[in-house]
Amino acid sequence: MRTTEIQQDTYTGPVQLDGSHVTTEQAKVEEEQLLDLVRGGWDTCEPIGQDFALDLGELTDEQREALEHIVASKDLVMDVSGIAGAGKSHLLKQVEKATIAVGKTIPCLTLFAPKASRSRGKGR
């Protein structure tokens, strides 16, 4: 059984978090495991470093600051978040170039939601 599957006989029903949010016991367990991974990975890795040449003129000041933070970080997990159109994907492409330039690799995971217009029932 994959960890994302819940056996019918072990399902305990929804868990009320507060007045309007619910989850499952399995989701709570998975979230705690993820948080343990993130916390356990603080200050445990070698930084990507800055031994690379990129055209930082392609980046906004905020993206440049984020890139400098990412390549200097010793954390196992980093979060890049922002509003739609802020340049997160562009920033991550620069991070990818930097890691390749120094002979390293990093996995990038992304979560995305449907376009706002679709979630509001507009558009197709």
SULVENBEL-V459721 format. One record per helix or strand of 3 or more residues. SS is the DSSP state (~ for helix, > for strand). FROM is the first residue (numbers start at 0). TO is the last residue. If there is no record, write none. Layout:
ss,from,to
SS,FROM,TO
SS,FROM,TO
//
This chain:
ss,from,to
~,7,9
~,24,39
~,55,57
~,60,71
~,87,100
~,115,118
//
